[in-house]
Amino acid sequence: MGKILIVDDEESMRITLSLLFKKQGHAISTASSGEEAVAIINKDIFDVIITDLKMEELGGIDVLRAAKVVHTKTEVIILTAYGTIKNAVEAMKLGAFDYLTKPFEPDEGILVVNKALERKSLIGRVEYLRKEVRDKYRFENLVGESPKFQKVLEIISAVAPTDSTVLLLGETGTGKELAAKAIHNLSLRRDNNFVALNCGSLPPQILESELFGYIKGAFTGASKNKEGLFSAADRGTLFLDEITATTPEFQISLLRVLQEGEIRRVGDVKTEKVDVRLLVATNKDLKIEVKESRFREDLYHRLNVVPVELPPLRDRREDIPLLVEHFVKAYSEKLENLISGVDPAVIKLFREYYWPGNIRELEHTIERAIIFCRSGRLTVNDFDDIAASVAKPALLERPPEELTLQEMEKKHIQTVMKTCGENQTKAAEKLGIGRNTLWRKLKEYTIIPEE
């Protein structure tokens, strides 16, 4: 049953409609003028409002507008005389559900009100289901129950509904883009575009035209105007990964966008406003990048509004069973290779492994194992490379003062290589030595990294 407000300056009509709908079990309130109706609407919420079109001072259109401002889901039915049907149709364009022409049969009035209540109920049900689905999948592939990871989810939940810039930090493979998508899906911008770009994947000169767009003739090959990713993400979210791969010149342009909220296409003299929520990510320490003049300090402060650090997998090993279950289910379905279970020995092995590539490495490891698995159950034998790595003898754990200089250097190089996901270029940069020097030391110490 519904809650109905009847608005009419004719007492007889108010009484007639009240009796009619009370018999149907509805809760009825009445107002004798548009002014009284607006006052009631501002204090209470109704499922349906039935209002006369022509009244002194405030008419039915005014009641309709007031109702939609207070509660957009309230359905409004307009009462009109034959000569003002055109006005009633206009009211429907403004959001009225339907109109009734006086005089009308009781059954006709009941039918229209029931349809209005049905639509309101249906809209409410659809919104409930949409919210339920959104809540269920709001973190998509962000799986984990460890305290460190739950803290990340708490920060994401808190910052998502805002328009604040978020700086996502963490090693390669920790799920920074998934976190960015979760922030977008939980935001008020979720019905608009989520646009992602890895800044390290494009040369500097291409990056600027890709993000800001360009006009015809801006450079050789620019045969027509092109919209940039900022424009594509208007009213939505733009995610820039590997933000430290950008040049100082680009950083100045990005700073201007954040300050002014407008962009200028390459080759253009005009600017255009954009409404974009910016999320950025890096696997480097931005404070060090700023200190060593590789990243602008003013841009760093603009980006570092809400930092979110995603922990490496080795710091949340208790999440490994959940992640394994998640990926086994996903890839069993995708690859159409039913996996009935995973041996406990596999989980034990995974807990002992370092996972330099973090969750991405775990995901690809499981995907590869499922491709080749023929037993229907994953065992340690399906992960020979992981088992071999875990079994590889490490340096004897002794106090630092008992280690030789070469042993300490070897141990440090091994640690840095793991931290950098066995990437020699990144490791050399972090160690402060040339790549060739690192390569020689890897050979000297018989450290064989995975390419």
SEZADREN-584726 format. One record per residue: y, z, x of N, C-alpha, C in turn. Coordinates in steps of 0.2 Angstrom, whole numbers, padded with zeros to 4 digits, always signed. Example, Ala and Ser with C-alpha at 12.3 -4.5 7.8 and 13.67 -1.06 7.14 Angstrom:
<rs>
-0028+0039+0066-0022+0039+0062-0016+0039+0066;-0011+0035+0064-0005+0036+0068+0000+0039+0064;
</rs>
This chain:
<rs>
-0006+0000+0004+0000+0000+0000+0006+0000+0004;+0012-0003+0002+0018-0003+0006+0023+0001+0004;+0028+0001+0008+0034+0005+0007+0040+0000+0006;+0043+0000-0001+0047-0005-0003+0054-0002-0005;+0059-0006-0003+0066-0004-0005+0069-0009-0009;+0071-0007-0015+0074-0012-0020+0081-0011-0021;+0085-0017-0020+0092-0017-0019+0095-0022-0025;+0098-0019-0030+0101-0023-0035+0107-0019-0038;+0112-0022-0040+0118-0018-0043+0117-0018-0051;+0111-0021-0053+0110-0020-0060+0104-0015-0061;+0106-0009-0065+0101-0004-0065+0095-0006-0069;+0095-0010-0074+0089-0012-0078+0085-0016-0073;+0087-0020-0068+0083-0023-0064+0079-0019-0059;+0083-0014-0057+0080-0009-0052+0075-0005-0055;+0076-0003-0062+0071+0001-0065+0065-0003-0067;+0066-0010-0069+0060-0014-0070+0056-0015-0064;+0059-0017-0058+0055-0018-0052+0052-0012-0050;+0055-0006-0050+0052+0000-0048+0046+0002-0052;+0046+0001-0058+0040+0003-0062+0034-0002-0061;+0036-0009-0060+0031-0014-0059+0028-0012-0052;+0031-0011-0047+0028-0010-0040+0025-0003-0039;+0028+0002-0043+0024+0009-0043+0017+0008-0046;+0017+0004-0051+0010+0003-0054+0005+0000-0049;+0008-0003-0044+0003-0006-0039+0002-0001-0034;+0005+0005-0034+0003+0010-0029+0008+0010-0023;+0013+0006-0023+0018+0006-0018+0023+0012-0018;+0026+0014-0013+0031+0019-0012+0038+0016-0013;+0042+0018-0018+0048+0014-0020+0054+0018-0018;+0059+0015-0015+0066+0018-0015+0071+0012-0018;+0076+0015-0020+0081+0010-0023+0088+0011-0020;+0092+0006-0021+0099+0006-0019+0103+0002-0024;+0109+0004-0026+0113+0001-0031+0118-0004-0028;+0119-0004-0021+0123-0009-0018+0121-0011-0011;+0124-0016-0008+0123-0018-0002+0124-0012+0003;+0130-0009+0002+0132-0003+0007+0127+0002+0007;+0125+0004+0001+0120+0010+0000+0113+0007+0004;+0112+0001+0003+0105-0001+0006+0106-0001+0013;+0111-0003+0016+0112-0003+0024+0112+0004+0026;+0115+0009+0023+0114+0016+0025+0107+0018+0025;+0103+0016+0020+0096+0018+0019+0092+0015+0025;+0093+0009+0026+0090+0005+0031+0091+0008+0038;+0097+0010+0039+0098+0013+0046+0095+0020+0047;+0092+0023+0041+0089+0030+0042+0081+0029+0041;+0079+0024+0038+0072+0023+0037+0069+0016+0038;+0063+0015+0039+0059+0009+0040+0055+0007+0034;+0056+0001+0031+0052-0002+0025+0048-0008+0027;+0042-0008+0024+0038-0014+0024+0041-0020+0021;+0044-0019+0015+0047-0025+0011+0054-0022+0008;+0059-0027+0008+0065-0026+0005+0066-0031+0000;+0067-0029-0006+0068-0034-0012+0076-0033-0013;+0080-0038-0012+0087-0038-0013+0090-0043-0017;+0095-0042-0021+0098-0047-0025+0103-0050-0020;+0104-0057-0021+0108-0061-0017+0115-0059-0018;+0118-0059-0024+0125-0059-0026+0126-0052-0028;+0130-0048-0024+0132-0041-0026+0139-0041-0023;+0143-0036-0026+0150-0035-0023+0150-0032-0016;+0155-0034-0012+0156-0032-0005+0150-0035-0001;+0145-0031+0000+0139-0033+0004+0134-0036+0000;+0132-0042+0001+0127-0046-0003+0120-0046+0000;+0116-0049-0002+0109-0050+0000+0108-0052+0007;+0113-0057+0009+0112-0059+0016+0114-0054+0021;+0119-0050+0019+0121-0044+0023+0115-0039+0024;+0112-0038+0018+0106-0033+0019+0101-0036+0023;+0099-0042+0023+0094-0046+0027+0096-0045+0034;+0102-0046+0036+0104-0046+0043+0103-0039+0046;+0106-0034+0041+0105-0027+0043+0098-0025+0044;+0093-0027+0040+0086-0025+0040+0083-0028+0047;+0085-0034+0048+0082-0038+0054+0084-0035+0061;+0090-0032+0061+0093-0028+0067+0089-0022+0068;+0088-0018+0063+0085-0012+0063+0077-0012+0065;+0074-0017+0061+0067-0018+0061+0065-0025+0060;+0064-0029+0065+0063-0036+0064+0056-0038+0060;+0052-0033+0060+0045-0034+0056+0046-0033+0048;+0051-0030+0046+0052-0029+0039+0053-0036+0035;+0049-0037+0030+0050-0043+0026+0055-0042+0021;+0059-0047+0020+0064-0047+0015+0063-0053+0010;+0063-0051+0003+0063-0055-0002+0070-0056-0006;+0072-0062-0007+0079-0062-0010+0078-0064-0018;+0082-0060-0022+0082-0061-0029+0088-0066-0030;+0087-0071-0034+0093-0076-0035+0093-0079-0042;+0099-0081-0044+0099-0084-0050+0098-0092-0049;+0096-0096-0054+0095-0103-0053+0100-0106-0050;+0107-0105-0051+0112-0108-0048+0113-0107-0041;+0110-0102-0038+0111-0100-0031+0105-0101-0027;+0100-0105-0029+0094-0106-0025+0096-0109-0018;+0101-0113-0018+0102-0116-0011+0104-0110-0006;+0108-0105-0009+0109-0100-0004+0103-0096-0002;+0098-0095-0007+0092-0092-0005+0088-0095+0000;+0088-0102+0000+0085-0106+0005+0088-0105+0012;+0095-0104+0012+0098-0103+0018+0096-0096+0021;+0095-0091+0016+0093-0084+0018+0086-0085+0021;+0082-0089+0019+0075-0090+0022+0076-0092+0029;+0081-0097+0031+0082-0099+0037+0084-0093+0042;+0087-0088+0039+0090-0083+0043+0084-0077+0044;+0078-0078+0041+0073-0074+0042+0070-0071+0036;+0072-0072+0030+0070-0070+0023+0062-0073+0023;+0058-0069+0020+0051-0071+0019+0051-0076+0013;+0054-0075+0007+0053-0079+0002+0059-0077-0003;+0059-0081-0009+0064-0079-0014+0061-0079-0021;+0064-0075-0026+0062-0075-0033+0068-0077-0037;+0067-0082-0041+0072-0084-0046+0072-0080-0052;+0077-0077-0054+0078-0073-0060+0078-0078-0066;+0075-0076-0072+0070-0071-0072+0063-0074-0070;+0059-0069-0068+0052-0071-0065+0047-0067-0069;+0041-0070-0069+0035-0066-0072+0033-0061-0067;+0031-0055-0070+0028-0049-0066+0023-0051-0061;+0018-0056-0063+0013-0058-0058+0016-0062-0052;+0021-0066-0054+0024-0070-0048+0027-0065-0043;+0030-0060-0045+0033-0055-0041+0028-0051-0037;+0023-0049-0040+0017-0045-0037+0014-0050-0031;+0013-0056-0033+0010-0061-0028+0014-0062-0022;+0021-0063-0023+0025-0063-0017+0026-0057-0013;+0026-0051-0016+0026-0045-0012+0020-0044-0008;+0014-0046-0012+0007-0045-0008+0007-0049-0002;+0010-0056-0003+0009-0060+0003+0014-0058+0008;+0019-0055+0007+0024-0052+0012+0020-0046+0016;+0017-0042+0012+0013-0036+0015+0008-0039+0019;+0004-0044+0017-0001-0047+0021+0001-0050+0027;+0007-0053+0027+0009-0056+0033+0012-0051+0038;+0015-0045+0036+0017-0040+0040+0011-0037+0043;+0006-0036+0039+0000-0033+0042-0004-0037+0047;-0004-0044+0046-0007-0048+0050-0003-0048+0057;+0004-0049+0056+0008-0048+0063+0007-0042+0067;+0006-0037+0063+0005-0030+0066-0002-0030+0070;-0007-0033+0066-0014-0033+0069-0014-0038+0075;-0011-0044+0075-0010-0048+0081-0007-0045+0087;-0001-0041+0085+0002-0038+0091-0002-0032+0094;-0006-0029+0090-0011-0024+0092-0016-0027+0096;-0019-0032+0094-0024-0035+0098-0022-0038+0105;-0015-0041+0104-0012-0043+0110-0011-0038+0115;-0009-0032+0113-0008-0026+0117-0014-0024+0120;-0019-0024+0116-0026-0021+0118-0029-0026+0124;-0028-0032+0123-0030-0037+0128-0026-0036+0134;-0020-0035+0133-0015-0035+0139-0017-0028+0143;-0018-0023+0139-0020-0017+0143-0026-0017+0146;-0031-0021+0143-0038-0021+0146-0038-0025+0152;-0034-0030+0153-0034-0035+0158-0027-0034+0162;-0023-0029+0161-0017-0028+0164-0017-0028+0172;-0022-0026+0175-0023-0026+0182-0027-0031+0185;-0030-0035+0180-0034-0041+0182-0039-0039+0187;-0039-0041+0193-0044-0040+0198-0043-0034+0203;-0038-0030+0201-0036-0024+0205-0041-0018+0202;-0046-0018+0206-0052-0013+0204-0052-0007+0209;-0052-0001+0207-0053+0005+0211-0051+0011+0208;-0055+0016+0210-0053+0023+0207-0051+0028+0213;-0051+0026+0219-0049+0031+0224-0042+0033+0223;-0040+0039+0226-0034+0042+0225-0028+0037+0227;-0029+0035+0233-0024+0030+0236-0023+0024+0232;-0028+0021+0229-0027+0015+0225-0024+0017+0218;-0026+0023+0215-0023+0025+0209-0016+0026+0210;-0014+0028+0216-0007+0029+0217-0003+0023+0216;-0006+0017+0219-0003+0011+0219-0002+0008+0212;-0008+0009+0208-0007+0007+0201-0002+0011+0197;-0001+0017+0199+0004+0021+0195+0011+0018+0197;+0012+0017+0203+0019+0014+0205+0020+0007+0201;+0015+0003+0201+0015-0004+0198+0017-0003+0190;+0013+0002+0187+0014+0003+0180+0022+0005+0179;+0024+0010+0183+0031+0012+0182+0036+0007+0184;+0035+0003+0189+0041-0002+0191+0040-0009+0187;+0034-0010+0184+0033-0017+0181+0038-0018+0175;+0040-0013+0170+0044-0015+0165+0052-0016+0167;+0053-0014+0173+0060-0015+0176+0061-0022+0178;+0067-0023+0181+0069-0030+0184+0070-0028+0192;+0068-0023+0194+0069-0021+0201+0065-0026+0206;+0067-0027+0211+0064-0031+0217+0058-0026+0220;+0052-0029+0221+0047-0025+0223+0045-0028+0230;+0044-0024+0235+0041-0026+0241+0034-0024+0242;+0029-0029+0242+0022-0027+0243+0020-0028+0250;+0018-0022+0253+0016-0021+0260+0008-0021+0260;+0005-0023+0266-0002-0022+0267-0005-0027+0271;-0011-0026+0274-0014-0031+0278-0016-0037+0274;-0018-0042+0278-0020-0048+0274-0027-0046+0270;-0027-0049+0264-0033-0048+0260-0033-0041+0256;-0028-0038+0256-0028-0031+0252-0026-0032+0245;-0024-0038+0243-0023-0039+0236-0016-0039+0234;-0011-0042+0238-0004-0041+0237-0002-0046+0231;-0005-0052+0231-0003-0057+0226-0006-0055+0219;-0012-0052+0219-0015-0049+0213-0010-0043+0210;-0008-0039+0215-0003-0034+0213+0003-0037+0210;+0006-0042+0213+0012-0046+0210+0011-0049+0203;+0005-0051+0202+0003-0054+0195+0002-0048+0190;+0000-0043+0192-0001-0037+0188+0006-0035+0186;+0011-0034+0191+0018-0032+0189+0021-0037+0184;+0020-0044+0185+0022-0049+0180+0019-0048+0173;+0013-0047+0173+0009-0046+0167+0011-0040+0163;+0013-0035+0166+0015-0029+0163+0023-0028+0161;+0026-0034+0163+0034-0034+0163+0036-0037+0156;+0042-0037+0155+0045-0040+0149+0046-0048+0150;+0044-0050+0156+0044-0057+0157+0038-0060+0157;+0033-0057+0154+0026-0059+0155+0025-0066+0151;+0029-0067+0146+0028-0073+0142+0031-0079+0145;+0034-0078+0151+0037-0084+0155+0034-0085+0162;+0036-0089+0166+0032-0092+0171+0031-0086+0177;+0025-0086+0180+0024-0083+0186+0023-0088+0191;+0028-0088+0196+0028-0094+0201+0027-0090+0208;+0022-0093+0212+0020-0090+0218+0020-0095+0224;+0023-0093+0230+0023-0097+0236+0022-0093+0242;+0018-0096+0246+0017-0093+0253+0022-0096+0258;+0027-0092+0260+0033-0095+0264+0030-0097+0271;+0024-0095+0273+0022-0097+0279+0018-0104+0279;+0017-0106+0273+0014-0113+0272+0018-0119+0273;+0025-0118+0273+0029-0124+0273+0034-0123+0279;+0036-0129+0282+0041-0129+0287+0047-0127+0284;+0052-0124+0288+0058-0121+0286+0062-0126+0282;+0063-0132+0284+0067-0137+0280+0064-0139+0273;+0058-0138+0273+0054-0140+0267+0055-0134+0262;+0054-0128+0265+0054-0122+0261+0061-0121+0256;+0066-0123+0259+0073-0122+0256+0073-0127+0250;+0071-0133+0251+0071-0138+0246+0066-0137+0240;+0060-0134+0242+0055-0132+0238+0057-0126+0233;+0061-0122+0236+0063-0116+0232+0069-0117+0228;+0074-0121+0231+0081-0122+0227+0081-0128+0224;+0077-0133+0226+0077-0140+0223+0082-0144+0227;+0083-0150+0225+0088-0155+0229+0090-0160+0224;+0096-0163+0226+0098-0169+0222+0097-0175+0225;+0097-0180+0221+0096-0187+0224+0100-0189+0230;+0097-0191+0235+0101-0193+0241+0103-0188+0246;+0100-0181+0244+0101-0176+0249+0099-0177+0256;+0093-0180+0256+0090-0182+0263+0086-0188+0262;+0083-0191+0267+0079-0197+0267+0073-0195+0263;+0072-0199+0258+0066-0198+0253+0067-0195+0247;+0074-0192+0246+0075-0189+0240+0078-0194+0235;+0073-0197+0232+0075-0203+0227+0077-0201+0220;+0076-0194+0219+0078-0192+0212+0079-0184+0213;+0083-0182+0208+0084-0174+0208+0077-0171+0207;+0077-0165+0210+0071-0161+0209+0072-0154+0208;+0069-0151+0203+0070-0144+0201+0066-0140+0206;+0069-0134+0209+0066-0130+0213+0062-0124+0210;+0058-0120+0214+0054-0115+0211+0058-0109+0208;+0064-0108+0210+0068-0103+0207+0070-0105+0200;+0071-0112+0199+0073-0114+0192+0066-0114+0188;+0061-0116+0191+0054-0115+0187+0053-0108+0185;+0055-0103+0189+0053-0096+0187+0059-0093+0183;+0064-0097+0181+0069-0094+0177+0067-0090+0171;+0069-0084+0170+0067-0079+0165+0060-0076+0166;+0057-0078+0172+0050-0076+0174+0051-0072+0180;+0045-0073+0184+0044-0070+0191+0043-0074+0196;+0046-0073+0202+0045-0077+0208+0042-0073+0213;+0036-0075+0216+0033-0071+0221+0033-0075+0228;+0036-0072+0233+0036-0075+0239+0032-0071+0244;+0026-0074+0246+0022-0071+0251+0024-0072+0258;+0022-0068+0263+0024-0069+0270+0031-0071+0271;+0035-0066+0268+0043-0067+0268+0045-0067+0275;+0041-0064+0280+0044-0063+0287+0043-0070+0291;+0040-0075+0288+0039-0081+0291+0045-0086+0290;+0050-0083+0286+0056-0087+0285+0061-0087+0291;+0066-0092+0291+0071-0092+0296+0077-0088+0294;+0081-0086+0299+0087-0082+0297+0092-0086+0293;+0092-0093+0293+0096-0097+0289+0094-0096+0282;+0087-0097+0281+0084-0096+0274+0086-0089+0271;+0085-0084+0276+0086-0077+0273+0093-0076+0271;+0098-0079+0274+0105-0079+0271+0105-0082+0264;+0102-0088+0263+0102-0091+0257+0099-0086+0251;+0093-0083+0253+0090-0079+0249+0094-0073+0247;+0097-0070+0252+0102-0064+0251+0107-0066+0246;+0110-0072+0246+0115-0075+0242+0112-0075+0235;+0106-0077+0234+0103-0078+0227+0103-0071+0224;+0100-0066+0228+0100-0059+0226+0106-0056+0224;+0112-0058+0228+0118-0055+0227+0122-0058+0221;+0121-0065+0220+0125-0068+0215+0121-0070+0209;+0115-0070+0210+0111-0073+0204+0111-0080+0203;+0113-0084+0208+0113-0091+0207+0111-0095+0213;+0109-0101+0212+0106-0105+0217+0110-0112+0218;+0110-0115+0224+0113-0121+0225+0108-0126+0228;+0106-0131+0224+0101-0136+0226+0104-0139+0233;+0099-0141+0237+0100-0145+0243+0104-0151+0242;+0110-0152+0245+0114-0158+0244+0119-0157+0239;+0119-0152+0235+0123-0151+0229+0129-0147+0231;+0135-0148+0227+0141-0143+0228+0141-0138+0223;+0138-0139+0217+0138-0134+0212+0132-0129+0212;+0134-0124+0209+0129-0118+0209+0126-0118+0202;+0120-0115+0201+0118-0114+0194+0115-0107+0194;+0116-0104+0188+0113-0097+0187+0106-0097+0186;+0103-0092+0189+0095-0091+0187+0094-0084+0186;+0089-0083+0181+0087-0076+0180+0080-0075+0182;+0079-0073+0188+0072-0072+0191+0071-0065+0194;+0065-0063+0192+0063-0056+0195+0059-0058+0201;+0062-0055+0207+0059-0057+0214+0054-0052+0216;+0048-0054+0218+0043-0050+0221+0042-0053+0228;+0041-0049+0233+0040-0052+0240+0034-0048+0243;+0031-0051+0248+0026-0047+0252+0026-0049+0259;+0023-0045+0263+0022-0046+0270+0016-0042+0273;+0013-0044+0278+0008-0040+0281+0010-0037+0288;+0017-0038+0289+0020-0035+0295+0024-0029+0293;+0026-0025+0299+0030-0020+0298+0037-0022+0298;+0041-0022+0292+0047-0025+0292+0053-0021+0296;+0051-0015+0297+0056-0011+0301+0056-0013+0308;+0050-0015+0310+0050-0017+0317+0053-0024+0318;+0052-0028+0312+0054-0035+0312+0062-0035+0312;+0065-0030+0309+0072-0029+0309+0075-0027+0315;+0071-0022+0318+0073-0019+0325+0073-0024+0330;+0068-0029+0330+0068-0034+0335+0071-0040+0333;+0076-0040+0328+0080-0045+0326+0077-0052+0323;+0071-0051+0321+0067-0056+0318+0068-0057+0310;+0071-0051+0307+0072-0051+0300+0079-0048+0299;+0083-0051+0294+0090-0048+0293+0089-0041+0290;+0093-0037+0293+0093-0030+0290+0096-0029+0283;+0101-0033+0282+0104-0033+0275+0099-0036+0270;+0096-0041+0271+0090-0043+0267+0085-0038+0266;+0083-0035+0271+0078-0030+0271+0080-0024+0266;+0086-0022+0266+0088-0017+0261+0088-0019+0254;+0090-0026+0253+0090-0029+0247+0082-0029+0244;+0078-0031+0248+0071-0032+0246+0067-0025+0245;+0069-0020+0249+0065-0014+0249+0068-0009+0244;+0068-0011+0238+0070-0007+0232+0065-0003+0230;+0059-0006+0229+0053-0002+0227+0047-0004+0232;+0046-0001+0237+0040-0003+0242+0033-0001+0239;+0028-0005+0239+0022-0003+0237+0017-0005+0242;+0014+0000+0245+0009-0002+0251+0002-0002+0248;-0002-0007+0249-0009-0008+0247-0013-0006+0253;-0017-0001+0252-0021+0002+0257-0027-0003+0259;-0028-0003+0266-0034-0007+0268-0041-0005+0265;-0046-0009+0265-0052-0007+0262-0055-0001+0265;-0054-0001+0272-0057+0005+0276-0054+0012+0274;-0049+0012+0271-0045+0018+0269-0047+0020+0262;-0051+0016+0258-0053+0017+0251-0060+0015+0250;-0065+0017+0255-0072+0015+0255-0075+0017+0249;-0073+0023+0245-0076+0025+0239-0075+0020+0234;-0071+0015+0234-0070+0010+0229-0075+0004+0230;-0079+0004+0236-0083-0002+0238-0089-0003+0232;-0092+0002+0230-0097+0001+0224-0094-0003+0218;-0088+0000+0216-0085-0004+0210-0083-0011+0212;-0080-0012+0218-0078-0019+0220-0084-0023+0220;-0090-0021+0223-0096-0025+0223-0098-0027+0216;-0099-0022+0212-0101-0023+0205-0096-0028+0202;-0090-0028+0203-0085-0032+0200-0086-0039+0202;-0087-0040+0209-0088-0047+0212-0095-0050+0210;-0100-0046+0210-0106-0048+0209-0106-0051+0201;-0103-0047+0197-0103-0050+0190-0099-0056+0189;-0093-0056+0193-0089-0062+0192-0093-0069+0195;-0096-0068+0201-0099-0074+0204-0105-0075+0202;-0109-0071+0199-0115-0072+0195-0114-0077+0190;-0109-0076+0186-0107-0080+0180-0104-0087+0183;-0100-0086+0187-0096-0092+0190-0101-0097+0193;-0106-0095+0197-0111-0099+0201-0117-0100+0197;-0118-0096+0191-0124-0097+0187-0130-0095+0190;-0130-0090+0194-0135-0087+0198-0136-0080+0196;-0140-0078+0191-0140-0071+0189-0143-0066+0194;-0139-0061+0196-0141-0056+0200-0142-0050+0196;-0148-0047+0197-0150-0041+0192-0147-0035+0195;-0146-0035+0202-0144-0028+0205-0142-0029+0212;-0140-0023+0215-0139-0023+0222-0142-0017+0225;-0146-0018+0231-0149-0012+0234-0144-0007+0236;-0146-0001+0236-0141+0005+0238-0140+0004+0246;-0145+0001+0249-0144+0000+0257-0138-0005+0258;-0137-0009+0253-0131-0014+0254-0125-0010+0254;-0124-0006+0249-0118-0002+0248-0117+0003+0254;-0122+0006+0257-0122+0010+0263-0119+0006+0269;-0122+0000+0270-0120-0005+0275-0113-0007+0274;-0111-0008+0268-0104-0010+0267-0099-0004+0269;-0101+0002+0267-0097+0008+0269-0096+0009+0276;-0101+0006+0280-0100+0007+0287-0096+0002+0291;-0096-0004+0287-0092-0010+0290-0085-0009+0290;-0081-0012+0295-0074-0011+0296-0070-0015+0291;-0072-0021+0289-0069-0025+0284-0062-0027+0286;-0061-0031+0292-0055-0033+0294-0051-0037+0289;-0055-0041+0286-0052-0045+0281-0051-0042+0274;-0052-0036+0273-0051-0032+0267-0055-0034+0261;-0052-0034+0255-0055-0036+0249-0057-0043+0249;-0053-0047+0252-0054-0054+0252-0060-0056+0255;-0061-0052+0261-0067-0053+0265-0074-0051+0261;-0073-0045+0258-0078-0043+0254-0080-0048+0248;-0075-0050+0245-0076-0055+0239-0080-0061+0242;-0077-0064+0247-0081-0070+0250-0088-0069+0253;-0089-0063+0255-0095-0061+0258-0100-0061+0252;-0098-0058+0246-0103-0058+0241-0104-0065+0238;-0098-0069+0237-0099-0075+0234-0104-0079+0238;-0104-0079+0245-0108-0083+0250-0115-0080+0249;-0116-0074+0248-0123-0071+0247-0126-0073+0241;-0122-0073+0235-0125-0076+0229-0127-0083+0229;-0123-0087+0233-0125-0094+0233-0132-0095+0236;-0134-0091+0241-0140-0092+0244-0145-0087+0242;-0144-0083+0237-0149-0078+0235-0154-0081+0230;-0160-0080+0232-0165-0083+0227-0170-0078+0224;-0169-0072+0226-0173-0066+0223-0170-0063+0217;-0164-0064+0216-0161-0061+0210-0158-0054+0211;-0159-0052+0217-0156-0045+0219-0154-0046+0226;-0148-0043+0227-0145-0043+0234-0148-0037+0238;-0150-0039+0244-0152-0034+0249-0149-0035+0256;-0150-0030+0260-0147-0031+0267-0148-0037+0270;-0154-0040+0269-0156-0047+0272-0151-0052+0270;-0147-0051+0265-0143-0056+0263-0136-0056+0266;-0135-0051+0271-0129-0049+0274-0130-0048+0282;-0134-0053+0285-0136-0052+0292-0130-0051+0296;-0124-0055+0295-0119-0055+0299-0115-0048+0299;-0115-0045+0293-0112-0038+0292-0116-0033+0296;-0123-0034+0295-0128-0029+0298-0127-0030+0306;-0127-0036+0308-0126-0037+0316-0120-0034+0318;-0114-0034+0314-0108-0031+0317-0108-0024+0317;-0111-0021+0312-0111-0014+0311-0116-0011+0317;-0121-0015+0318-0126-0012+0323-0123-0013+0331;-0118-0017+0331-0115-0019+0338-0113-0012+0341;-0116-0011+0347-0114-0004+0351-0107-0004+0352;-0104+0001+0351-0097+0003+0352-0096+0006+0359;-0090+0007+0361-0089+0011+0367-0091+0018+0366;-0094+0021+0371-0096+0028+0370-0090+0033+0369;-0090+0036+0363-0084+0041+0361-0084+0046+0366;-0078+0046+0370-0077+0051+0375-0069+0053+0375;-0067+0058+0377-0060+0060+0377-0057+0055+0381;-0050+0053+0379-0046+0048+0383-0046+0049+0390;-0045+0055+0392-0045+0057+0399-0051+0055+0403;-0057+0054+0400-0063+0053+0403-0064+0045+0404;-0060+0041+0400-0061+0034+0400-0057+0031+0406;-0060+0025+0409-0056+0021+0414-0051+0017+0411;-0046+0015+0415-0040+0011+0412-0043+0005+0408;-0048+0002+0411-0051-0004+0408-0055-0003+0402;-0058+0003+0401-0061+0005+0395-0056+0006+0390;-0051+0009+0392-0045+0011+0387-0042+0004+0384;-0041+0000+0389-0038-0007+0387-0043-0011+0382;-0049-0011+0384-0054-0014+0380-0055-0011+0373;-0055-0004+0373-0055-0001+0366-0049-0003+0362;-0043-0003+0365-0037-0004+0362-0037-0012+0359;-0039-0016+0363-0039-0023+0361-0044-0024+0355;-0050-0021+0355-0054-0021+0350-0051-0018+0343;-0048-0013+0344-0044-0010+0338-0039-0015+0335;-0035-0018+0339-0030-0022+0337-0033-0029+0334;-0038-0031+0337-0041-0037+0335-0044-0036+0328;-0047-0030+0326-0050-0028+0320-0044-0028+0315;-0038-0025+0317-0033-0024+0312-0030-0030+0310;-0030-0035+0315-0027-0042+0314-0032-0047+0311;-0038-0044+0309-0043-0048+0306-0046-0053+0310;-0047-0051+0317-0049-0056+0322-0045-0062+0324;-0039-0062+0321-0034-0067+0323-0031-0066+0330;-0033-0071+0334-0030-0070+0341-0023-0071+0342;-0020-0075+0338-0013-0076+0338-0009-0070+0336;-0011-0067+0330-0008-0061+0328-0009-0055+0333;-0015-0055+0335-0017-0049+0340-0013-0049+0346;-0012-0056+0349-0008-0056+0355-0001-0054+0354;+0002-0056+0348+0009-0054+0346+0010-0047+0346;+0005-0044+0343+0005-0036+0342+0004-0033+0348;+0000-0035+0353-0001-0032+0360+0005-0034+0364;+0009-0039+0363+0014-0041+0367+0012-0045+0373;+0007-0049+0372+0005-0053+0378+0004-0060+0375;+0003-0065+0380+0002-0072+0378-0005-0073+0375;-0006-0078+0371-0013-0079+0368-0018-0081+0374;-0016-0084+0379-0020-0086+0384-0022-0080+0388;-0018-0075+0389-0019-0069+0392-0024-0065+0388;-0023-0065+0382-0028-0061+0377-0035-0065+0378;-0035-0071+0377-0041-0075+0378-0045-0073+0384;-0042-0073+0390-0045-0071+0396-0048-0064+0396;-0044-0059+0393-0047-0052+0392-0052-0052+0387;-0052-0056+0382-0058-0056+0378-0064-0058+0381;-0064-0063+0386-0069-0065+0389-0071-0060+0395;-0066-0057+0398-0068-0052+0403-0072-0046+0400;-0070-0044+0394-0073-0038+0391-0078-0040+0387;-0080-0046+0387-0086-0049+0382-0085-0047+0375;-0079-0047+0373-0077-0046+0366-0077-0053+0363;-0082-0054+0358-0083-0061+0355-0080-0060+0348;-0074-0062+0347-0071-0062+0340-0074-0068+0335;-0074-0066+0329-0075-0072+0324-0069-0076+0324;-0070-0083+0324-0065-0087+0324-0063-0089+0316;
</rs>
